[in-house]
Amino acid sequence: MPYFKITLIRSSIGLPRKTQGVLNALGLRKRMATVFKPVNPSTAGQIMKIKELVAVSEVEQALTDAEMRAMRKPDPGYYIEKPVVG
Amino acid sequence: MFGPFRISSPLSGGLLWKIPWRLSNPQKRRQRKRLRLVDKVVATVDSALQRQNMELGRNVIRWKEEMPSEQEMRPKDKYTMFDRKEKKYRKGIHKLPKWTRVSQRINPPGF
C-alpha cells in the first residue's frame, strides 16, 4: 500500500488559521517533521492545501519515527568483539 | 549606536522603507525554484493517485486546468502581479504578503 511521505519544509507562522489547521490535522507540528499518510483523495486534498510548505514523495512503506531515526544514525566506526569460548 | 532601537533612517521617522520596486536576480532565481517545487508536489500527488486508479480531487483537477507550470509562465507573471492601483497595473510580486509561501500565478487577461 503506497504512502505519501510529507515533510514540512516551510513554517506556517503568520499563515491563515485554516492552513495551520491542515498542518495540525496531518500531524506536522514543526519544520522538517515527516509524516506518512496513505495515498487517497482526501490526503491529496490536504496536501494541495499546503503544497507551498511541504515536500512530498510517494513511498511503498510507512516508517515509524524510530525507524527513521535509525536510518539517520551514523556508523559508530567500531564493533565489540565477543569472547571466544573453548 | 547598537541594539534594537538604534537610530537609522527608516526608524527615525518618515516613510523610508527601502523595499526595492523589483526583484533582484537571486530573488528571481529562488522564486523560480519555489515555483518548480510546488509543481513537483502537485505532479507527485497527481501521479500517485493515477497509479492507484483513484479519482483526482477537486483541488488537483482545478490546479491542472488553471495553473500554468513554471516553464509555461511568462517572466512577467513570475515576478510581477496585477494591481489596479499601480501605474501600468503591475507591481512586484514581493509586495504580496507572505509571497514566498503563497501561489500567485495567474493575472487578469490583457494586463
N, CA and C atoms of all chains as a GROMACS GRO file, in nm:
protein
  591
    1MET      N    1   0.084  -0.120   0.000
    1MET     CA    2   0.000   0.000   0.000
    1MET      C    3   0.088   0.125   0.000
    2PRO      N    4   0.073   0.209  -0.099
    2PRO     CA    5   0.161   0.327  -0.109
    2PRO      C    6   0.122   0.437  -0.009
    3TYR      N    7   0.224   0.512   0.026
    3TYR     CA    8   0.204   0.622   0.120
    3TYR      C    9   0.263   0.750   0.064
    4PHE      N   10   0.208   0.862   0.106
    4PHE     CA   11   0.274   0.990   0.082
    4PHE      C   12   0.368   1.016   0.199
    5LYS      N   13   0.494   1.046   0.165
    5LYS     CA   14   0.588   1.090   0.269
    5LYS      C   15   0.589   1.242   0.264
    6ILE      N   16   0.537   1.305   0.368
    6ILE     CA   17   0.519   1.450   0.368
    6ILE      C   18   0.612   1.513   0.471
    7THR      N   19   0.696   1.604   0.426
    7THR     CA   20   0.789   1.674   0.516
    7THR      C   21   0.759   1.822   0.513
    8LEU      N   22   0.745   1.881   0.631
    8LEU     CA   23   0.720   2.025   0.638
    8LEU      C   24   0.851   2.101   0.619
    9ILE      N   25   0.860   2.177   0.509
    9ILE     CA   26   0.983   2.249   0.477
    9ILE      C   27   0.974   2.395   0.522
   10ARG      N   28   0.857   2.456   0.499
   10ARG     CA   29   0.839   2.597   0.536
   10ARG      C   30   0.744   2.606   0.654
   11SER      N   31   0.776   2.698   0.746
   11SER     CA   32   0.692   2.714   0.864
   11SER      C   33   0.560   2.780   0.828
   12SER      N   34   0.459   2.759   0.913
   12SER     CA   35   0.327   2.817   0.886
   12SER      C   36   0.305   2.944   0.968
   13ILE      N   37   0.410   3.001   1.024
   13ILE     CA   38   0.396   3.122   1.105
   13ILE      C   39   0.335   3.234   1.020
   14GLY      N   40   0.229   3.293   1.072
   14GLY     CA   41   0.168   3.406   1.003
   14GLY      C   42   0.073   3.368   0.891
   15LEU      N   43   0.053   3.240   0.867
   15LEU     CA   44  -0.040   3.198   0.762
   15LEU      C   45  -0.180   3.183   0.823
   16PRO      N   46  -0.284   3.175   0.739
   16PRO     CA   47  -0.420   3.167   0.792
   16PRO      C   48  -0.442   3.047   0.883
   17ARG      N   49  -0.539   3.061   0.972
   17ARG     CA   50  -0.572   2.955   1.067
   17ARG      C   51  -0.602   2.823   0.996
   18LYS      N   52  -0.671   2.834   0.880
   18LYS     CA   53  -0.710   2.714   0.807
   18LYS      C   54  -0.587   2.634   0.764
   19THR      N   55  -0.486   2.705   0.717
   19THR     CA   56  -0.363   2.639   0.674
   19THR      C   57  -0.298   2.570   0.793
   20GLN      N   58  -0.291   2.641   0.906
   20GLN     CA   59  -0.230   2.582   1.024
   20GLN      C   60  -0.311   2.462   1.071
   21GLY      N   61  -0.446   2.470   1.053
   21GLY     CA   62  -0.530   2.359   1.091
   21GLY      C   63  -0.501   2.235   1.010
   22VAL      N   64  -0.477   2.252   0.880
   22VAL     CA   65  -0.445   2.136   0.794
   22VAL      C   66  -0.315   2.072   0.841
   23LEU      N   67  -0.216   2.156   0.874
   23LEU     CA   68  -0.089   2.102   0.922
   23LEU      C   69  -0.108   2.024   1.051
   24ASN      N   70  -0.190   2.079   1.141
   24ASN     CA   71  -0.216   2.008   1.267
   24ASN      C   72  -0.283   1.875   1.240
   25ALA      N   73  -0.380   1.877   1.146
   25ALA     CA   74  -0.453   1.754   1.115
   25ALA      C   75  -0.359   1.648   1.059
   26LEU      N   76  -0.259   1.692   0.984
   26LEU     CA   77  -0.163   1.596   0.928
   26LEU      C   78  -0.059   1.554   1.032
   27GLY      N   79  -0.051   1.628   1.143
   27GLY     CA   80   0.047   1.596   1.246
   27GLY      C   81   0.183   1.658   1.221
   28LEU      N   82   0.186   1.766   1.141
   28LEU     CA   83   0.312   1.835   1.114
   28LEU      C   84   0.321   1.954   1.208
   29ARG      N   85   0.397   1.936   1.317
   29ARG     CA   86   0.398   2.040   1.420
   29ARG      C   87   0.516   2.134   1.409
   30LYS      N   88   0.628   2.085   1.358
   30LYS     CA   89   0.741   2.176   1.340
   30LYS      C   90   0.813   2.147   1.211
   31ARG      N   91   0.899   2.240   1.172
   31ARG     CA   92   0.970   2.226   1.044
   31ARG      C   93   1.052   2.098   1.043
   32MET      N   94   1.060   2.038   0.924
   32MET     CA   95   1.136   1.916   0.899
   32MET      C   96   1.073   1.793   0.965
   33ALA      N   97   0.952   1.809   1.016
   33ALA     CA   98   0.879   1.693   1.065
   33ALA      C   99   0.827   1.614   0.945
   34THR      N  100   0.829   1.481   0.956
   34THR     CA  101   0.786   1.395   0.846
   34THR      C  102   0.672   1.306   0.892
   35VAL      N  103   0.568   1.294   0.809
   35VAL     CA  104   0.460   1.200   0.839
   35VAL      C  105   0.434   1.116   0.714
   36PHE      N  106   0.378   0.999   0.735
   36PHE     CA  107   0.339   0.911   0.625
   36PHE      C  108   0.188   0.900   0.626
   37LYS      N  109   0.126   0.925   0.512
   37LYS     CA  110  -0.020   0.916   0.502
   37LYS      C  111  -0.055   0.831   0.380
   38PRO      N  112  -0.158   0.746   0.390
   38PRO     CA  113  -0.194   0.662   0.276
   38PRO      C  114  -0.237   0.746   0.156
   39VAL      N  115  -0.207   0.693   0.037
   39VAL     CA  116  -0.246   0.763  -0.085
   39VAL      C  117  -0.396   0.748  -0.104
   40ASN      N  118  -0.469   0.856  -0.090
   40ASN     CA  119  -0.612   0.857  -0.122
   40ASN      C  120  -0.655   1.001  -0.149
   41PRO      N  121  -0.772   1.019  -0.209
   41PRO     CA  122  -0.811   1.155  -0.249
   41PRO      C  123  -0.817   1.254  -0.133
   42SER      N  124  -0.853   1.206  -0.013
   42SER     CA  125  -0.866   1.303   0.096
   42SER      C  126  -0.729   1.352   0.142
   43THR      N  127  -0.630   1.261   0.148
   43THR     CA  128  -0.494   1.306   0.179
   43THR      C  129  -0.443   1.401   0.071
   44ALA      N  130  -0.476   1.367  -0.054
   44ALA     CA  131  -0.431   1.452  -0.165
   44ALA      C  132  -0.488   1.593  -0.150
   45GLY      N  133  -0.615   1.602  -0.108
   45GLY     CA  134  -0.675   1.733  -0.088
   45GLY      C  135  -0.604   1.809   0.022
   46GLN      N  136  -0.568   1.738   0.128
   46GLN     CA  137  -0.496   1.805   0.237
   46GLN      C  138  -0.361   1.857   0.188
   47ILE      N  139  -0.290   1.774   0.110
   47ILE     CA  140  -0.159   1.817   0.061
   47ILE      C  141  -0.174   1.938  -0.030
   48MET      N  142  -0.279   1.938  -0.113
   48MET     CA  143  -0.298   2.052  -0.204
   48MET      C  144  -0.318   2.183  -0.128
   49LYS      N  145  -0.372   2.174  -0.007
   49LYS     CA  146  -0.393   2.296   0.071
   49LYS      C  147  -0.262   2.354   0.123
   50ILE      N  148  -0.161   2.269   0.138
   50ILE     CA  149  -0.035   2.316   0.198
   50ILE      C  150   0.082   2.290   0.104
   51LYS      N  151   0.057   2.288  -0.026
   51LYS     CA  152   0.159   2.245  -0.122
   51LYS      C  153   0.281   2.336  -0.123
   52GLU      N  154   0.266   2.462  -0.083
   52GLU     CA  155   0.380   2.553  -0.085
   52GLU      C  156   0.473   2.529   0.034
   53LEU      N  157   0.426   2.453   0.133
   53LEU     CA  158   0.503   2.440   0.258
   53LEU      C  159   0.574   2.305   0.270
   54VAL      N  160   0.537   2.209   0.188
   54VAL     CA  161   0.585   2.073   0.213
   54VAL      C  162   0.661   2.016   0.092
   55ALA      N  163   0.738   1.910   0.121
   55ALA     CA  164   0.797   1.827   0.016
   55ALA      C  165   0.728   1.692   0.024
   56VAL      N  166   0.684   1.640  -0.089
   56VAL     CA  167   0.606   1.516  -0.090
   56VAL      C  168   0.672   1.415  -0.182
   57SER      N  169   0.676   1.290  -0.137
   57SER     CA  170   0.717   1.182  -0.226
   57SER      C  171   0.630   1.061  -0.198
   58GLU      N  172   0.623   0.972  -0.296
   58GLU     CA  173   0.542   0.852  -0.280
   58GLU      C  174   0.633   0.737  -0.242
   59VAL      N  175   0.600   0.665  -0.132
   59VAL     CA  176   0.682   0.553  -0.089
   59VAL      C  177   0.593   0.431  -0.068
   60GLU      N  178   0.656   0.314  -0.068
   60GLU     CA  179   0.579   0.190  -0.054
   60GLU      C  180   0.546   0.159   0.091
   61GLN      N  181   0.641   0.191   0.180
   61GLN     CA  182   0.624   0.156   0.321
   61GLN      C  183   0.623   0.280   0.408
   62ALA      N  184   0.538   0.278   0.510
   62ALA     CA  185   0.542   0.387   0.608
   62ALA      C  186   0.643   0.350   0.716
   63LEU      N  187   0.729   0.444   0.751
   63LEU     CA  188   0.829   0.420   0.854
   63LEU      C  189   0.784   0.484   0.985
   64THR      N  190   0.820   0.420   1.095
   64THR     CA  191   0.794   0.483   1.224
   64THR      C  192   0.904   0.583   1.256
   65ASP      N  193   0.881   0.665   1.358
   65ASP     CA  194   0.983   0.762   1.398
   65ASP      C  195   1.113   0.692   1.434
   66ALA      N  196   1.103   0.579   1.506
   66ALA     CA  197   1.223   0.507   1.548
   66ALA      C  198   1.301   0.457   1.427
   67GLU      N  199   1.229   0.408   1.327
   67GLU     CA  200   1.296   0.358   1.206
   67GLU      C  201   1.368   0.471   1.132
   68MET      N  202   1.302   0.586   1.124
   68MET     CA  203   1.366   0.700   1.055
   68MET      C  204   1.489   0.746   1.131
   69ARG      N  205   1.479   0.742   1.264
   69ARG     CA  206   1.594   0.782   1.346
   69ARG      C  207   1.710   0.685   1.325
   70ALA      N  208   1.677   0.556   1.318
   70ALA     CA  209   1.782   0.455   1.298
   70ALA      C  210   1.849   0.475   1.162
   71MET      N  211   1.772   0.518   1.061
   71MET     CA  212   1.831   0.540   0.929
   71MET      C  213   1.927   0.658   0.931
   72ARG      N  214   1.900   0.756   1.016
   72ARG     CA  215   1.986   0.876   1.022
   72ARG      C  216   2.113   0.850   1.102
   73LYS      N  217   2.112   0.744   1.185
   73LYS     CA  218   2.222   0.723   1.279
   73LYS      C  219   2.350   0.685   1.203
   74PRO      N  220   2.461   0.752   1.228
   74PRO     CA  221   2.583   0.719   1.156
   74PRO      C  222   2.645   0.590   1.207
   75ASP      N  223   2.731   0.532   1.122
   75ASP     CA  224   2.804   0.412   1.160
   75ASP      C  225   2.897   0.446   1.277
   76PRO      N  226   2.897   0.368   1.389
   76PRO     CA  227   2.978   0.408   1.505
   76PRO      C  228   3.128   0.400   1.478
   77GLY      N  229   3.173   0.322   1.380
   77GLY     CA  230   3.314   0.316   1.348
   77GLY      C  231   3.389   0.212   1.428
   78TYR      N  232   3.322   0.131   1.508
   78TYR     CA  233   3.388   0.024   1.583
   78TYR      C  234   3.289  -0.088   1.603
   79TYR      N  235   3.338  -0.201   1.640
   79TYR     CA  236   3.248  -0.310   1.679
   79TYR      C  237   3.305  -0.380   1.799
   80ILE      N  238   3.221  -0.441   1.880
   80ILE     CA  239   3.265  -0.506   2.002
   80ILE      C  240   3.284  -0.655   1.976
   81GLU      N  241   3.403  -0.703   2.003
   81GLU     CA  242   3.430  -0.846   1.978
   81GLU      C  243   3.372  -0.929   2.090
   82LYS      N  244   3.323  -1.046   2.053
   82LYS     CA  245   3.270  -1.139   2.152
   82LYS      C  246   3.385  -1.229   2.200
   83PRO      N  247   3.389  -1.262   2.328
   83PRO     CA  248   3.493  -1.357   2.373
   83PRO      C  249   3.472  -1.494   2.310
   84VAL      N  250   3.584  -1.554   2.271
   84VAL     CA  251   3.576  -1.686   2.208
   84VAL      C  252   3.574  -1.792   2.317
   85VAL      N  253   3.477  -1.876   2.314
   85VAL     CA  254   3.463  -1.980   2.417
   85VAL      C  255   3.527  -2.109   2.365
   86GLY      N  256   3.606  -2.176   2.452
   86GLY     CA  257   3.658  -2.307   2.417
   86GLY      C  258   3.801  -2.310   2.372
   87MET      N  259   2.372   5.365   1.920
   87MET     CA  260   2.459   5.317   1.811
   87MET      C  261   2.426   5.172   1.777
   88PHE      N  262   2.423   5.088   1.884
   88PHE     CA  263   2.392   4.948   1.860
   88PHE      C  264   2.262   4.909   1.928
   89GLY      N  265   2.219   4.786   1.909
   89GLY     CA  266   2.098   4.739   1.976
   89GLY      C  267   1.976   4.753   1.888
   90PRO      N  268   1.863   4.702   1.938
   90PRO     CA  269   1.743   4.701   1.855
   90PRO      C  270   1.684   4.837   1.825
   91PHE      N  271   1.707   4.936   1.912
   91PHE     CA  272   1.643   5.067   1.892
   91PHE      C  273   1.741   5.171   1.845
   92ARG      N  274   1.843   5.130   1.771
   92ARG     CA  275   1.941   5.225   1.722
   92ARG      C  276   1.876   5.320   1.621
   93ILE      N  277   1.938   5.435   1.609
   93ILE     CA  278   1.883   5.535   1.517
   93ILE      C  279   1.927   5.502   1.375
   94SER      N  280   1.831   5.485   1.289
   94SER     CA  281   1.862   5.465   1.148
   94SER      C  282   1.758   5.542   1.069
   95SER      N  283   1.785   5.563   0.942
   95SER     CA  284   1.695   5.647   0.862
   95SER      C  285   1.552   5.592   0.860
   96PRO      N  286   1.528   5.462   0.841
   96PRO     CA  287   1.389   5.416   0.839
   96PRO      C  288   1.320   5.432   0.974
   97LEU      N  289   1.397   5.424   1.085
   97LEU     CA  290   1.335   5.427   1.216
   97LEU      C  291   1.310   5.569   1.266
   98SER      N  292   1.393   5.663   1.223
   98SER     CA  293   1.378   5.797   1.279
   98SER      C  294   1.266   5.876   1.211
   99GLY      N  295   1.172   5.806   1.159
   99GLY     CA  296   1.052   5.873   1.112
   99GLY      C  297   1.043   5.883   0.962
  100GLY      N  298   0.924   5.917   0.917
  100GLY     CA  299   0.906   5.933   0.774
  100GLY      C  300   0.883   5.800   0.704
  101LEU      N  301   0.854   5.808   0.578
  101LEU     CA  302   0.826   5.687   0.500
  101LEU      C  303   0.953   5.647   0.428
  102LEU      N  304   1.036   5.577   0.498
  102LEU     CA  305   1.161   5.537   0.434
  102LEU      C  306   1.180   5.388   0.451
  103TRP      N  307   1.086   5.312   0.402
  103TRP     CA  308   1.104   5.168   0.398
  103TRP      C  309   1.162   5.135   0.263
  104LYS      N  310   1.288   5.094   0.265
  104LYS     CA  311   1.354   5.077   0.136
  104LYS      C  312   1.327   4.939   0.080
  105ILE      N  313   1.207   4.918   0.032
  105ILE     CA  314   1.177   4.794  -0.038
  105ILE      C  315   1.192   4.821  -0.187
  106PRO      N  316   1.285   4.755  -0.254
  106PRO     CA  317   1.305   4.785  -0.395
  106PRO      C  318   1.182   4.753  -0.478
  107TRP      N  319   1.169   4.822  -0.590
  107TRP     CA  320   1.045   4.806  -0.667
  107TRP      C  321   1.045   4.680  -0.749
  108ARG      N  322   1.163   4.618  -0.769
  108ARG     CA  323   1.166   4.493  -0.846
  108ARG      C  324   1.255   4.394  -0.774
  109LEU      N  325   1.245   4.268  -0.815
  109LEU     CA  326   1.324   4.163  -0.753
  109LEU      C  327   1.466   4.164  -0.806
  110SER      N  328   1.560   4.122  -0.723
  110SER     CA  329   1.698   4.106  -0.770
  110SER      C  330   1.710   3.972  -0.842
  111ASN      N  331   1.822   3.952  -0.911
  111ASN     CA  332   1.840   3.825  -0.985
  111ASN      C  333   1.835   3.703  -0.894
  112PRO      N  334   1.904   3.702  -0.778
  112PRO     CA  335   1.893   3.584  -0.691
  112PRO      C  336   1.752   3.563  -0.638
  113GLN      N  337   1.681   3.672  -0.612
  113GLN     CA  338   1.542   3.658  -0.566
  113GLN      C  339   1.458   3.592  -0.674
  114LYS      N  340   1.480   3.633  -0.800
  114LYS     CA  341   1.404   3.575  -0.910
  114LYS      C  342   1.437   3.427  -0.925
  115ARG      N  343   1.564   3.397  -0.906
  115ARG     CA  344   1.606   3.257  -0.919
  115ARG      C  345   1.540   3.172  -0.811
  116ARG      N  346   1.538   3.224  -0.686
  116ARG     CA  347   1.473   3.148  -0.579
  116ARG      C  348   1.323   3.137  -0.603
  117GLN      N  349   1.264   3.241  -0.659
  117GLN     CA  350   1.121   3.237  -0.691
  117GLN      C  351   1.092   3.125  -0.790
  118ARG      N  352   1.175   3.116  -0.895
  118ARG     CA  353   1.156   3.008  -0.994
  118ARG      C  354   1.171   2.873  -0.928
  119LYS      N  355   1.268   2.862  -0.836
  119LYS     CA  356   1.290   2.735  -0.766
  119LYS      C  357   1.166   2.696  -0.685
  120ARG      N  358   1.108   2.795  -0.615
  120ARG     CA  359   0.988   2.765  -0.536
  120ARG      C  360   0.873   2.724  -0.626
  121LEU      N  361   0.858   2.792  -0.740
  121LEU     CA  362   0.751   2.755  -0.833
  121LEU      C  363   0.768   2.610  -0.877
  122ARG      N  364   0.892   2.572  -0.908
  122ARG     CA  365   0.917   2.434  -0.954
  122ARG      C  366   0.889   2.334  -0.843
  123LEU      N  367   0.920   2.372  -0.718
  123LEU     CA  368   0.895   2.280  -0.607
  123LEU      C  369   0.745   2.254  -0.593
  124VAL      N  370   0.664   2.359  -0.606
  124VAL     CA  371   0.519   2.340  -0.597
  124VAL      C  372   0.471   2.252  -0.714
  125ASP      N  373   0.525   2.278  -0.834
  125ASP     CA  374   0.489   2.194  -0.949
  125ASP      C  375   0.518   2.048  -0.919
  126LYS      N  376   0.633   2.026  -0.855
  126LYS     CA  377   0.675   1.889  -0.827
  126LYS      C  378   0.579   1.821  -0.727
  127VAL      N  379   0.537   1.895  -0.624
  127VAL     CA  380   0.443   1.839  -0.526
  127VAL      C  381   0.314   1.798  -0.596
  128VAL      N  382   0.261   1.888  -0.680
  128VAL     CA  383   0.134   1.857  -0.747
  128VAL      C  384   0.151   1.737  -0.840
  129ALA      N  385   0.264   1.733  -0.911
  129ALA     CA  386   0.287   1.620  -1.003
  129ALA      C  387   0.295   1.489  -0.927
  130THR      N  388   0.360   1.491  -0.810
  130THR     CA  389   0.371   1.370  -0.728
  130THR      C  390   0.234   1.321  -0.684
  131VAL      N  391   0.153   1.415  -0.633
  131VAL     CA  392   0.019   1.379  -0.586
  131VAL      C  393  -0.063   1.323  -0.702
  132ASP      N  394  -0.056   1.390  -0.816
  132ASP     CA  395  -0.132   1.350  -0.935
  132ASP      C  396  -0.093   1.209  -0.979
  133SER      N  397   0.038   1.184  -0.992
  133SER     CA  398   0.080   1.053  -1.042
  133SER      C  399   0.050   0.943  -0.941
  134ALA      N  400   0.062   0.974  -0.811
  134ALA     CA  401   0.033   0.872  -0.709
  134ALA      C  402  -0.113   0.829  -0.714
  135LEU      N  403  -0.203   0.927  -0.731
  135LEU     CA  404  -0.345   0.894  -0.737
  135LEU      C  405  -0.377   0.816  -0.864
  136GLN      N  406  -0.317   0.858  -0.976
  136GLN     CA  407  -0.347   0.790  -1.102
  136GLN      C  408  -0.296   0.647  -1.101
  137ARG      N  409  -0.182   0.624  -1.035
  137ARG     CA  410  -0.128   0.488  -1.029
  137ARG      C  411  -0.224   0.396  -0.952
  138GLN      N  412  -0.295   0.453  -0.855
  138GLN     CA  413  -0.390   0.372  -0.777
  138GLN      C  414  -0.528   0.370  -0.841
  139ASN      N  415  -0.542   0.433  -0.958
  139ASN     CA  416  -0.672   0.446  -1.024
  139ASN      C  417  -0.776   0.511  -0.933
  140MET      N  418  -0.730   0.608  -0.855
  140MET     CA  419  -0.823   0.680  -0.768
  140MET      C  420  -0.863   0.809  -0.838
  141GLU      N  421  -0.983   0.857  -0.801
  141GLU     CA  422  -1.027   0.981  -0.861
  141GLU      C  423  -0.942   1.096  -0.808
  142LEU      N  424  -0.912   1.191  -0.897
  142LEU     CA  425  -0.838   1.310  -0.854
  142LEU      C  426  -0.935   1.401  -0.781
  143GLY      N  427  -0.886   1.464  -0.677
  143GLY     CA  428  -0.974   1.556  -0.604
  143GLY      C  429  -1.001   1.682  -0.685
  144ARG      N  430  -1.098   1.759  -0.636
  144ARG     CA  431  -1.133   1.886  -0.698
  144ARG      C  432  -1.011   1.978  -0.710
  145ASN      N  433  -0.933   1.982  -0.599
  145ASN     CA  434  -0.818   2.072  -0.595
  145ASN      C  435  -0.718   2.040  -0.704
  146VAL      N  436  -0.688   1.909  -0.720
  146VAL     CA  437  -0.586   1.869  -0.817
  146VAL      C  438  -0.634   1.899  -0.958
  147ILE      N  439  -0.760   1.864  -0.986
  147ILE     CA  440  -0.814   1.887  -1.121
  147ILE      C  441  -0.809   2.036  -1.155
  148ARG      N  442  -0.853   2.116  -1.059
  148ARG     CA  443  -0.859   2.260  -1.083
  148ARG      C  444  -0.720   2.318  -1.106
  149TRP      N  445  -0.624   2.273  -1.025
  149TRP     CA  446  -0.486   2.322  -1.041
  149TRP      C  447  -0.434   2.287  -1.179
  150LYS      N  448  -0.458   2.162  -1.223
  150LYS     CA  449  -0.404   2.119  -1.352
  150LYS      C  450  -0.471   2.195  -1.467
  151GLU      N  451  -0.599   2.227  -1.451
  151GLU     CA  452  -0.668   2.300  -1.557
  151GLU      C  453  -0.623   2.446  -1.565
  152GLU      N  454  -0.611   2.509  -1.448
  152GLU     CA  455  -0.598   2.655  -1.448
  152GLU      C  456  -0.455   2.704  -1.438
  153MET      N  457  -0.372   2.633  -1.361
  153MET     CA  458  -0.243   2.690  -1.328
  153MET      C  459  -0.136   2.650  -1.429
  154PRO      N  460  -0.064   2.746  -1.483
  154PRO     CA  461   0.048   2.713  -1.571
  154PRO      C  462   0.166   2.663  -1.487
  155SER      N  463   0.248   2.577  -1.546
  155SER     CA  464   0.368   2.532  -1.475
  155SER      C  465   0.474   2.642  -1.487
  156GLU      N  466   0.585   2.619  -1.418
  156GLU     CA  467   0.689   2.723  -1.416
  156GLU      C  468   0.740   2.750  -1.557
  157GLN      N  469   0.756   2.644  -1.638
  157GLN     CA  470   0.807   2.661  -1.775
  157GLN      C  471   0.706   2.735  -1.863
  158GLU      N  472   0.578   2.716  -1.835
  158GLU     CA  473   0.476   2.777  -1.921
  158GLU      C  474   0.451   2.924  -1.887
  159MET      N  475   0.493   2.966  -1.768
  159MET     CA  476   0.463   3.103  -1.726
  159MET      C  477   0.551   3.205  -1.798
  160ARG      N  478   0.493   3.322  -1.822
  160ARG     CA  479   0.574   3.430  -1.877
  160ARG      C  480   0.654   3.493  -1.762
  161PRO      N  481   0.773   3.544  -1.791
  161PRO     CA  482   0.851   3.609  -1.684
  161PRO      C  483   0.771   3.718  -1.614
  162LYS      N  484   0.690   3.790  -1.691
  162LYS     CA  485   0.607   3.896  -1.635
  162LYS      C  486   0.519   3.843  -1.521
  163ASP      N  487   0.463   3.723  -1.541
  163ASP     CA  488   0.375   3.667  -1.439
  163ASP      C  489   0.451   3.605  -1.322
  164LYS      N  490   0.578   3.565  -1.350
  164LYS     CA  491   0.656   3.506  -1.241
  164LYS      C  492   0.697   3.610  -1.139
  165TYR      N  493   0.732   3.730  -1.187
  165TYR     CA  494   0.794   3.827  -1.097
  165TYR      C  495   0.706   3.948  -1.067
  166THR      N  496   0.597   3.965  -1.138
  166THR     CA  497   0.508   4.076  -1.107
  166THR      C  498   0.364   4.026  -1.101
  167MET      N  499   0.277   4.107  -1.044
  167MET     CA  500   0.136   4.070  -1.036
  167MET      C  501   0.048   4.191  -1.065
  168PHE      N  502  -0.077   4.163  -1.097
  168PHE     CA  503  -0.171   4.271  -1.130
  168PHE      C  504  -0.206   4.350  -1.005
  169ASP      N  505  -0.214   4.481  -1.021
  169ASP     CA  506  -0.265   4.567  -0.915
  169ASP      C  507  -0.330   4.687  -0.980
  170ARG      N  508  -0.460   4.708  -0.951
  170ARG     CA  509  -0.531   4.814  -1.023
  170ARG      C  510  -0.485   4.953  -0.985
  171LYS      N  511  -0.416   4.965  -0.868
  171LYS     CA  512  -0.377   5.098  -0.824
  171LYS      C  513  -0.240   5.141  -0.877
  172GLU      N  514  -0.168   5.048  -0.938
  172GLU     CA  515  -0.032   5.079  -0.982
  172GLU      C  516  -0.032   5.139  -1.122
  173LYS      N  517   0.072   5.218  -1.147
  173LYS     CA  518   0.092   5.265  -1.283
  173LYS      C  519   0.120   5.144  -1.372
  174LYS      N  520   0.061   5.136  -1.483
  174LYS     CA  521   0.071   5.022  -1.577
  174LYS      C  522   0.018   4.891  -1.515
  175TYR      N  523  -0.055   4.902  -1.405
  175TYR     CA  524  -0.129   4.788  -1.347
  175TYR      C  525  -0.042   4.671  -1.303
  176ARG      N  526   0.084   4.693  -1.272
  176ARG     CA  527   0.169   4.582  -1.229
  176ARG      C  528   0.253   4.624  -1.110
  177LYS      N  529   0.269   4.533  -1.014
  177LYS     CA  530   0.365   4.559  -0.906
  177LYS      C  531   0.447   4.434  -0.885
  178GLY      N  532   0.562   4.448  -0.820
  178GLY     CA  533   0.649   4.334  -0.795
  178GLY      C  534   0.578   4.233  -0.707
  179ILE      N  535   0.604   4.105  -0.734
  179ILE     CA  536   0.532   4.001  -0.660
  179ILE      C  537   0.574   3.999  -0.513
  180HIS      N  538   0.691   4.060  -0.482
  180HIS     CA  539   0.737   4.062  -0.344
  180HIS      C  540   0.658   4.161  -0.259
  181LYS      N  541   0.566   4.235  -0.320
  181LYS     CA  542   0.478   4.322  -0.242
  181LYS      C  543   0.359   4.245  -0.185
  182LEU      N  544   0.340   4.123  -0.235
  182LEU     CA  545   0.231   4.039  -0.186
  182LEU      C  546   0.267   3.983  -0.050
  183PRO      N  547   0.181   3.999   0.053
  183PRO     CA  548   0.214   3.944   0.184
  183PRO      C  549   0.238   3.794   0.178
  184LYS      N  550   0.341   3.747   0.249
  184LYS     CA  551   0.379   3.605   0.252
  184LYS      C  552   0.408   3.550   0.112
  185TRP      N  553   0.469   3.632   0.026
  185TRP     CA  554   0.477   3.595  -0.114
  185TRP      C  555   0.558   3.469  -0.139
  186THR      N  556   0.646   3.430  -0.045
  186THR     CA  557   0.723   3.308  -0.070
  186THR      C  558   0.646   3.184  -0.032
  187ARG      N  559   0.528   3.201   0.030
  187ARG     CA  560   0.454   3.082   0.074
  187ARG      C  561   0.311   3.079   0.020
  188VAL      N  562   0.283   3.159  -0.080
  188VAL     CA  563   0.151   3.151  -0.144
  188VAL      C  564   0.171   3.138  -0.295
  189SER      N  565   0.069   3.082  -0.359
  189SER     CA  566   0.076   3.065  -0.504
  189SER      C  567   0.003   3.180  -0.571
  190GLN      N  568   0.078   3.260  -0.646
  190GLN     CA  569   0.018   3.370  -0.722
  190GLN      C  570   0.071   3.357  -0.863
  191ARG      N  571  -0.007   3.290  -0.950
  191ARG     CA  572   0.046   3.258  -1.082
  191ARG      C  573  -0.030   3.324  -1.195
  192ILE      N  574  -0.162   3.341  -1.179
  192ILE     CA  575  -0.238   3.393  -1.292
  192ILE      C  576  -0.284   3.535  -1.264
  193ASN      N  577  -0.294   3.612  -1.371
  193ASN     CA  578  -0.334   3.751  -1.364
  193ASN      C  579  -0.448   3.773  -1.463
  194PRO      N  580  -0.522   3.885  -1.450
  194PRO     CA  581  -0.633   3.907  -1.543
  194PRO      C  582  -0.582   3.911  -1.686
  195PRO      N  583  -0.656   3.850  -1.780
  195PRO     CA  584  -0.610   3.852  -1.919
  195PRO      C  585  -0.604   3.995  -1.971
  196GLY      N  586  -0.500   4.024  -2.045
  196GLY     CA  587  -0.486   4.159  -2.101
  196GLY      C  588  -0.407   4.254  -2.016
  197PHE      N  589  -0.377   4.214  -1.891
  197PHE     CA  590  -0.298   4.302  -1.805
  197PHE      C  591  -0.165   4.240  -1.774
   0.00000   0.00000   0.00000
